[in-house]
Amino acid sequence: MAAQAAQAGLEAWIFIPEDLEREKIVATAVYGPKLVRVRGVYDDVNRLCAEVADRFGWGLVNVNLRPFYAEGSKTMGYEIVEQLGWSAPANVVAPMAGGSLVTKLRKAFEEMETYGLAKGTAETKVYGAQASGCGPIIEALHRGDAMVAPVRPRTIAKSLAIGNPADGPFAIQAMKESGGWGEAVTDEEIVAGIRLLAQTEGIFTETAGGVTVAVARKLAQQGKLSREGATVLCITGNGLKTPDAVSGEVDFGPVIDARLSEVVELAEARELAMR
Amino acid sequence: MPVTVRIPTVLRRLTGGRDEVATPGATVGEVFAAVGAEHQEFLGRITEGGEVRPFLNVFVNGDDIRFAQGLQTPVRDGDEVSIIPSIAGGR
């Protein structure tokens, strides 16, 4: 948002929760927007932005411009099908915060079938992923409710920490109508998901990606993901945005002097360990 | 000093264009009923079957009433009740 505004020569005001990860604040502030840090969580920021849009008549991405931003996220669905050689994945797993992405993935797949761009995409099952510390959509789905009761977020997946998801009811419809489902995972499972993706695929994702990987794992263990056809995990954020999520878990390795003998020692220790 | 109800632009035609309505009341529900007594269409657009309508959020001094007692949430003189339509991207 800040980057687009800078490129377009537009003035931008960016409202964020005060305690957002430092990396994300720096990566926004560098473009020179008017950055405003709000005491509270995303839900407080969203409420404030609704009032700001109403009072000043500004265009706010998450408020009066949201239908455009939401429609824009259909491109993720188009790109998935394109990158699979214009074929339909069996399953798609995506993270949910406000619930818009899974709704629009489903819409994208339906459109591709309708307009004859791909076959079978309307049958692609859409699965939603949340952190159990902020899983109001999953809780409603599992209860069988059409409407979502708000929760107070408590999770390391801050980018998904929306306790009052506006598109929650649409997300539930999208998951159910597609024949998919959804799950929630703990902070520990999220960290394990980040490490699993890094160590098996060479991709470092932020906490939201960890949620998606961990939920996919859980759904697979439950036998909910069919093994026929491709399963796509939507990894929506770079790990460098939330390095603190895993920095306490990874091996920083030994510190040595720049002497060959020290490496020889390390190599010998490794050989011993391998025996 | 009564309770102030803040009305968003999209709902202001229900209150004759007014952006704030001050009214007495001991709960959010009573306050809404008092506003409804003056502005006929108001109550039916805000509530449905004794609940706040879906896709509308109601806050007392910034706190979502669903975390309190819904329409039974007590209010005091000087409190600010905000009605904020839910901001969905839609289907």
Interface residues (C-beta under 8 A of the other chain):
Chain A: D43 D44 N46 R47 A50 E51 D54 N62 V63 R66 P67 Y69 A70 E71 S73 G98 S100 T103 K104 K107 M147 A149 P150 R152 N164 A166 D167 P169 F170 Q173
Chain B: P8 T9 P54 F55 N57 F59 G62 D64 R66 F67 S82 I84 P85 S86 I87 A88 G89 G90 R91
